[in-house]
Amino acid sequence: MSTTPNVQLTAWREAQGGTGWSRSQMANAVNRTPAGIAEGLVCDEERIRRWERGEVLWPHPPYRRALEELTGRSAEELGFLPPSRQRERRLVAARILPQDALRTEAELFSTMELARMADVSDIGPGTVEAIQEAVELLCRAYPTTPARLLRDRTKQRLSYVLGLLNGRLTLAQHREVLVQAGWLAALLGCLHYDLGEREHAEAARLGALQMGKQADHGELMAWAHEMAAWFALTEGRYEDVLEAAERGKAVAGTSSAMVQLTLQEAKAHARLRNRREAGAALEHGAALLAKLPTPRHPDHHFVFDSTKWIFYAATVYAWQGDDVRAEEHAREILTRHTRPDGSTNAPMRSSNAHLDLSLIYARRGDLDAAVEEALTAFGYERTTLPSLVYRGAEVDRILRERYRGERRAAEFHERLMTARRALTENRPELL
């Protein structure tokens, strides 16, 4: 699927009336506007769906007028793009780097090192640019590469780049190499956390934060704070999530980090049962996202793309008990990330979407469907182990309360206990 979802329009619709409008309700409201009545518009649920999926970038004039009357916002403020700007939205929704990402990075790194060694200076021409490219490749490999493999490669590259800081560098080179080391430290922290290596993750996060401060790089510092918010969320420290998000937002500027921090706030508010604040954070995150350029590489771990907003919204709604919207968003994630052969190009997002669906089915009383979704979530090779255990425990509590003694509930409980053991003993291979 190559369309970019219009999350601004979705966020506006879902913020209406306290509990949000359905697509059908919004369509009816469009038809009842003065423009809708004068033009005899026949807007329906399918049209709203096509707008939100990004299949229509610029509605016909009568519909634009009706939308402006209904929302008080221009079509562009609602996420639509006039023909003159449509090339900006050539996103490649959910495009993930090919399997040979690490081989590409290794070849680049070897070439760069040979060129550096052949030069009399510590950093030869193009070395900084090559380091930037290598770091980008590693960050883009994050969604699909086994965490242990990528952790070890990232650690090697970080050691190398830190070594360059002791050589002869211009001030500009020193700052840029320091920034790239900071991104590697942030990536390493995420990988440590995925593997359940909590202390190492925190050490790497603090290293990234310190390097961001030394280089006066706001976005790098903001991502380090975002990591603190993420850790706190999976550990059930929801007030700490909000505090870390505020620290990050103070330095993030207009960046992907600002959007992700805002969406982490939405998750924390959902956990704290602050429904209004969670909804406001989702809508604000969509508005912030609209200010960012379309990402060239949405598979980059430190880039926020429109599909990621849907991913966050699905879990926020699931935690709020808004099962209709949660299911809609979770299924959208699975659709956008499923390859033609049925595999996924974003296993961590897909796993989380299956857990959202499992939670919904468990509440509905459909034991078999809940267990199937949960077991599917636990079946991906590339996972974030603390998040998997944290989300799985929520499903397990409901299943054990409602279906104690049922074979299928016990089957998932055993699977969760294995994952918890893998986490506490630092043995991901048990999965």
C-alpha positions as CSV (number, residue, x, y, z in Angstrom):
1,M,0.0,0.0,0.0
2,S,1.6,3.3,-1.1
3,T,-0.9,5.9,0.2
4,T,-0.1,8.1,3.2
5,P,-3.0,8.1,5.8
6,N,-4.5,11.5,6.5
7,V,-4.2,11.4,10.3
8,Q,-5.2,15.0,10.7
9,L,-8.7,14.4,9.4
10,T,-8.9,11.2,11.4
11,A,-7.8,13.0,14.6
12,W,-10.3,15.8,14.1
13,R,-13.2,13.3,13.6
14,E,-12.2,11.2,16.6
15,A,-12.0,14.3,18.8
16,Q,-15.6,15.3,18.3
17,G,-18.4,14.9,20.8
18,G,-16.2,13.6,23.6
19,T,-16.4,10.0,22.4
20,G,-15.6,10.8,18.8
21,W,-17.7,10.6,15.7
22,S,-18.0,7.5,13.5
23,R,-17.3,7.9,9.8
24,S,-21.0,7.6,9.2
25,Q,-21.8,10.4,11.7
26,M,-19.2,12.7,10.0
27,A,-20.6,11.9,6.6
28,N,-24.1,12.9,7.7
29,A,-22.7,16.1,9.3
30,V,-21.0,17.0,6.0
31,N,-24.3,16.5,4.1
32,R,-26.1,18.8,6.6
33,T,-23.8,21.8,6.2
34,P,-25.1,24.7,4.1
35,A,-22.8,23.7,1.3
36,G,-23.9,20.1,1.6
37,I,-27.6,21.1,1.4
38,A,-27.1,23.6,-1.4
39,E,-25.0,21.2,-3.5
40,G,-27.1,18.1,-2.7
41,L,-24.0,16.3,-1.5
42,V,-24.2,12.6,-0.8
43,C,-21.3,12.0,1.5
44,D,-21.1,8.5,3.0
45,E,-18.9,6.4,5.2
46,E,-16.9,5.1,2.3
47,R,-16.0,8.6,1.1
48,I,-14.7,9.5,4.6
49,R,-12.7,6.3,4.7
50,R,-11.1,7.1,1.3
51,W,-10.2,10.5,2.6
52,E,-8.7,9.2,5.7
53,R,-6.7,6.4,3.9
54,G,-5.1,9.1,1.7
55,E,-6.7,7.7,-1.4
56,V,-8.1,11.2,-2.1
57,L,-5.6,14.0,-1.7
58,W,-7.8,17.0,-2.7
59,P,-11.7,16.6,-2.6
60,H,-13.9,18.3,-5.1
61,P,-14.8,22.0,-4.4
62,P,-18.3,21.4,-2.9
63,Y,-16.9,18.9,-0.5
64,R,-14.0,21.2,0.5
65,R,-16.5,24.0,1.2
66,A,-18.7,21.6,3.3
67,L,-15.7,20.4,5.3
68,E,-14.6,24.0,6.0
69,E,-18.1,24.9,7.2
70,L,-18.2,21.8,9.4
71,T,-14.8,22.0,11.0
72,G,-13.9,25.7,10.8
73,R,-10.6,24.6,9.2
74,S,-9.3,24.8,5.7
75,A,-8.9,21.7,3.6
76,E,-5.1,22.0,4.0
77,E,-5.5,22.3,7.8
78,L,-7.4,19.0,7.6
79,G,-4.5,17.3,6.0
80,F,-5.5,17.5,2.3
81,L,-3.0,18.6,-0.3
82,P,-3.8,20.8,-3.3
83,P,-2.4,19.5,-6.7
84,S,0.6,21.9,-6.4
85,R,1.8,20.1,-3.3
86,Q,0.9,16.5,-4.0
87,R,4.4,15.4,-4.9
88,E,5.2,16.0,-1.2
89,R,3.1,13.0,-0.3
90,R,4.8,10.3,-2.2
91,L,5.4,8.4,0.9
92,V,6.1,5.1,0.9
93,A,4.0,4.0,3.7
94,A,5.7,1.4,5.7
95,R,8.6,0.9,3.4
96,I,11.2,-1.1,5.3
97,L,14.9,-1.6,4.4
98,P,15.7,-4.9,2.6
99,Q,17.1,-7.9,4.3
100,D,20.7,-7.0,3.3
101,A,20.8,-3.8,5.3
102,L,23.7,-4.9,7.5
103,R,25.7,-6.1,4.5
104,T,25.2,-2.8,2.8
105,E,26.3,-1.0,6.0
106,A,29.4,-3.3,6.3
107,E,30.5,-2.6,2.7
108,L,30.1,1.1,3.2
109,F,32.0,1.0,6.5
110,S,34.9,-1.0,5.0
111,T,35.2,1.4,2.1
112,M,35.2,4.4,4.5
113,E,37.9,2.9,6.7
114,L,40.2,2.1,3.8
115,A,39.8,5.7,2.5
116,R,40.5,7.1,6.0
117,M,43.6,4.9,6.4
118,A,45.0,6.1,3.0
119,D,44.7,9.7,4.1
120,V,47.3,11.4,6.3
121,S,44.7,13.1,8.4
122,D,42.5,11.3,11.0
123,I,39.4,12.0,8.9
124,G,39.6,12.2,5.2
125,P,37.3,13.8,2.7
126,G,33.8,12.3,2.8
127,T,34.4,10.3,6.0
128,V,31.8,12.3,8.0
129,E,29.3,11.8,5.3
130,A,30.0,8.1,5.2
131,I,29.6,7.8,9.0
132,Q,26.2,9.6,8.6
133,E,25.1,7.1,6.0
134,A,26.3,4.1,8.0
135,V,24.4,5.4,11.1
136,E,21.3,5.9,8.9
137,L,21.5,2.4,7.6
138,L,21.7,0.9,11.1
139,C,18.7,3.0,12.3
140,R,16.7,1.8,9.2
141,A,17.7,-1.8,10.0
142,Y,16.1,-1.6,13.4
143,P,12.5,-2.7,12.6
144,T,13.5,-6.1,11.1
145,T,17.0,-7.1,12.1
146,P,17.4,-9.5,15.1
147,A,18.1,-7.3,18.1
148,R,21.3,-9.2,19.2
149,L,22.9,-9.0,15.8
150,L,22.1,-5.3,15.5
151,R,23.1,-4.6,19.1
152,D,26.6,-6.1,18.5
153,R,27.1,-4.2,15.2
154,T,25.9,-0.9,16.7
155,K,28.3,-1.4,19.7
156,Q,31.2,-1.9,17.3
157,R,30.4,1.2,15.3
158,L,29.9,3.3,18.4
159,S,33.3,2.3,19.7
160,Y,34.9,3.2,16.3
161,V,33.2,6.5,16.1
162,L,34.0,7.5,19.7
163,G,37.6,6.7,18.8
164,L,37.6,9.3,16.0
165,L,36.8,12.0,18.6
166,N,40.4,11.6,20.0
167,G,41.9,12.4,16.6
168,R,42.5,15.6,14.7
169,L,39.2,17.1,13.8
170,T,37.9,20.5,12.9
171,L,35.3,22.0,15.2
172,A,32.6,21.2,12.7
173,Q,33.8,17.7,12.3
174,H,34.0,17.1,16.0
175,R,30.4,18.2,16.5
176,E,29.1,16.1,13.7
177,V,31.0,13.0,14.8
178,L,29.7,13.6,18.3
179,V,26.1,13.8,17.0
180,Q,26.5,10.5,15.1
181,A,28.0,8.8,18.2
182,G,24.9,10.1,20.0
183,W,22.5,8.5,17.5
184,L,24.4,5.2,17.8
185,A,24.2,5.4,21.6
186,A,20.4,6.0,21.4
187,L,20.0,3.1,19.0
188,L,22.1,0.9,21.2
189,G,20.0,1.8,24.2
190,C,16.8,0.8,22.3
191,L,18.3,-2.5,21.4
192,H,19.5,-3.2,24.9
193,Y,16.0,-2.5,26.2
194,D,14.4,-4.7,23.5
195,L,16.5,-7.5,24.9
196,G,15.6,-6.8,28.5
197,E,19.1,-5.4,29.3
198,R,17.7,-2.6,31.4
199,E,20.9,-1.2,33.0
200,H,22.8,-1.2,29.7
201,A,19.9,0.5,28.1
202,E,19.8,3.3,30.6
203,A,23.6,3.7,30.4
204,A,23.4,4.1,26.6
205,R,20.4,6.5,26.9
206,L,22.4,8.7,29.3
207,G,25.3,8.6,27.0
208,A,23.1,9.8,24.1
209,L,21.7,12.5,26.3
210,Q,25.1,13.7,27.3
211,M,26.4,13.7,23.7
212,G,23.3,15.7,22.7
213,K,24.1,18.3,25.3
214,Q,27.7,18.6,24.3
215,A,26.8,19.1,20.7
216,D,23.8,21.3,21.6
217,H,21.6,19.0,19.5
218,G,18.0,19.4,20.6
219,E,16.5,16.5,18.7
220,L,19.1,14.0,20.0
221,M,18.4,15.1,23.5
222,A,14.7,14.9,23.0
223,W,15.0,11.3,21.8
224,A,17.0,10.4,24.9
225,H,14.1,11.8,27.0
226,E,11.6,9.9,24.8
227,M,13.5,6.7,25.6
228,A,13.1,7.5,29.3
229,A,9.3,7.9,28.7
230,W,9.2,4.6,26.9
231,F,11.0,2.8,29.6
232,A,8.7,4.3,32.2
233,L,5.6,3.4,30.2
234,T,6.4,-0.3,30.0
235,E,7.3,-0.3,33.7
236,G,4.0,1.2,34.8
237,R,5.4,4.5,35.9
238,Y,2.9,6.7,34.1
239,E,3.5,10.0,35.9
240,D,7.2,9.6,35.0
241,V,6.2,9.2,31.4
242,L,4.6,12.7,31.5
243,E,7.6,14.2,33.2
244,A,10.1,12.7,30.7
245,A,7.9,13.9,27.9
246,E,7.9,17.4,29.2
247,R,11.7,17.5,29.5
248,G,12.0,16.2,25.9
249,K,9.5,18.6,24.5
250,A,11.4,21.5,25.9
251,V,14.3,20.8,23.6
252,A,12.7,18.9,20.7
253,G,11.8,21.7,18.4
254,T,9.8,20.8,15.3
255,S,10.9,17.2,14.9
256,S,9.8,13.6,14.9
257,A,10.9,13.5,18.5
258,M,8.3,16.1,19.4
259,V,5.5,14.1,17.8
260,Q,6.6,10.8,19.5
261,L,6.8,12.5,22.9
262,T,3.3,13.9,22.4
263,L,2.0,10.4,21.6
264,Q,3.8,8.9,24.6
265,E,1.9,11.5,26.6
266,A,-1.3,10.2,25.0
267,K,-0.5,6.7,26.1
268,A,0.3,7.7,29.7
269,H,-3.0,9.7,29.9
270,A,-4.9,6.7,28.6
271,R,-3.3,4.6,31.4
272,L,-4.2,7.3,34.0
273,R,-7.8,7.4,32.7
274,N,-7.4,11.0,31.6
275,R,-9.6,10.5,28.5
276,R,-9.8,14.1,27.5
277,E,-6.0,14.7,27.8
278,A,-5.3,11.5,25.8
279,G,-7.6,12.6,23.0
280,A,-6.1,16.1,23.0
281,A,-2.6,14.7,22.8
282,L,-3.5,12.4,19.8
283,E,-5.0,15.4,18.0
284,H,-2.0,17.6,18.8
285,G,0.4,14.9,17.7
286,A,-1.4,14.7,14.3
287,A,-1.1,18.5,13.9
288,L,2.6,18.4,14.8
289,L,3.1,15.6,12.3
290,A,1.6,17.7,9.6
291,K,4.4,20.3,10.0
292,L,7.1,17.8,9.2
293,P,8.2,17.0,5.7
294,T,7.3,13.6,4.3
295,P,10.1,11.3,5.4
296,R,12.4,9.8,2.8
297,H,12.9,6.8,5.0
298,P,9.9,6.1,7.3
299,D,11.6,2.9,8.3
300,H,14.3,4.9,10.2
301,H,13.8,4.3,13.9
302,F,14.1,8.0,14.9
303,V,11.6,9.2,12.3
304,F,7.8,9.5,12.9
305,D,5.6,8.7,10.0
306,S,1.8,8.9,9.6
307,T,1.4,5.1,10.0
308,K,3.0,5.3,13.4
309,W,0.3,7.7,14.5
310,I,-2.3,5.0,13.7
311,F,-0.1,2.6,15.7
312,Y,-0.1,4.7,18.8
313,A,-3.8,5.6,18.5
314,A,-4.8,1.9,18.3
315,T,-3.2,1.3,21.7
316,V,-4.6,4.5,23.3
317,Y,-8.1,3.5,22.3
318,A,-7.6,-0.1,23.4
319,W,-6.5,1.1,26.9
320,Q,-9.5,3.5,27.1
321,G,-11.9,0.6,26.3
322,D,-12.9,2.2,23.0
323,D,-12.9,-1.1,21.2
324,V,-14.5,0.0,17.9
325,R,-11.8,2.6,17.2
326,A,-9.0,0.5,18.6
327,E,-9.9,-2.4,16.3
328,E,-10.2,-0.1,13.3
329,H,-6.7,1.3,13.8
330,A,-5.1,-2.0,14.8
331,R,-6.4,-3.6,11.6
332,E,-5.2,-0.7,9.6
333,I,-1.7,-1.2,11.0
334,L,-1.8,-4.9,10.0
335,T,-3.0,-4.1,6.5
336,R,-0.4,-1.5,5.9
337,H,2.5,-3.7,7.1
338,T,1.5,-7.0,5.6
339,R,3.5,-8.1,2.5
340,P,1.8,-10.0,-0.3
341,D,3.2,-13.2,1.0
342,G,1.5,-12.6,4.4
343,S,4.7,-11.7,6.3
344,T,5.2,-8.4,8.0
345,N,7.7,-5.6,7.3
346,A,7.3,-4.2,10.8
347,P,7.1,-7.1,13.3
348,M,7.1,-4.9,16.4
349,R,4.2,-2.8,15.2
350,S,2.3,-5.9,14.0
351,S,2.9,-7.7,17.3
352,N,1.5,-4.7,19.2
353,A,-1.6,-4.5,16.9
354,H,-2.3,-8.2,17.5
355,L,-2.1,-7.5,21.3
356,D,-4.6,-4.7,20.9
357,L,-6.9,-7.0,19.1
358,S,-6.4,-9.7,21.7
359,L,-7.4,-7.3,24.4
360,I,-10.5,-6.4,22.5
361,Y,-11.5,-10.0,21.9
362,A,-10.9,-10.9,25.6
363,R,-13.2,-8.1,26.7
364,R,-15.8,-9.3,24.2
365,G,-15.7,-12.8,25.6
366,D,-14.2,-14.5,22.5
367,L,-11.6,-16.7,24.2
368,D,-10.4,-18.4,21.0
369,A,-9.9,-15.2,19.1
370,A,-8.2,-13.5,22.0
371,V,-5.7,-16.3,22.4
372,E,-5.0,-16.6,18.7
373,E,-4.2,-12.9,18.4
374,A,-2.0,-13.0,21.5
375,L,-0.1,-16.1,20.4
376,T,0.4,-14.5,17.0
377,A,1.8,-11.4,18.8
378,F,4.3,-13.6,20.7
379,G,5.3,-15.5,17.5
380,Y,7.4,-12.7,15.8
381,E,11.2,-13.1,15.9
382,R,11.8,-9.4,16.2
383,T,10.2,-8.1,19.4
384,T,10.7,-5.6,22.3
385,L,10.7,-8.1,25.1
386,P,9.7,-5.8,28.0
387,S,6.8,-4.4,26.0
388,L,5.7,-7.8,24.9
389,V,5.6,-9.1,28.5
390,Y,3.9,-5.8,29.7
391,R,1.1,-5.9,27.1
392,G,0.7,-9.7,27.3
393,A,0.2,-9.6,31.1
394,E,-2.8,-7.3,30.6
395,V,-4.4,-9.9,28.3
396,D,-3.5,-12.7,30.7
397,R,-5.2,-11.0,33.6
398,I,-8.5,-10.8,31.7
399,L,-8.2,-14.4,30.5
400,R,-7.5,-15.7,33.9
401,E,-10.3,-13.8,35.5
402,R,-12.9,-14.8,33.0
403,Y,-11.7,-18.2,31.8
404,R,-9.9,-19.8,34.8
405,G,-9.5,-23.4,34.1
406,E,-10.0,-23.1,30.3
407,R,-7.3,-24.9,28.3
408,R,-6.7,-22.1,25.9
409,A,-6.3,-19.5,28.6
410,A,-3.8,-21.7,30.3
411,E,-2.0,-22.1,27.0
412,F,-1.4,-18.4,26.7
413,H,-0.5,-18.1,30.3
414,E,2.3,-20.6,29.8
415,R,3.5,-18.7,26.8
416,L,3.6,-15.5,28.8
417,M,5.5,-17.2,31.7
418,T,8.1,-18.4,29.2
419,A,8.5,-14.8,27.9
420,R,8.8,-13.4,31.4
421,R,11.5,-16.0,32.1
422,A,13.3,-15.0,29.0
423,L,13.1,-11.3,30.2
424,T,14.2,-11.9,33.8
425,E,17.0,-14.3,32.8
426,N,18.1,-12.3,29.8
427,R,17.5,-15.3,27.5
428,P,15.5,-14.1,24.5
429,E,16.2,-17.4,22.8
430,L,13.6,-19.1,25.1
431,L,11.0,-17.5,22.9
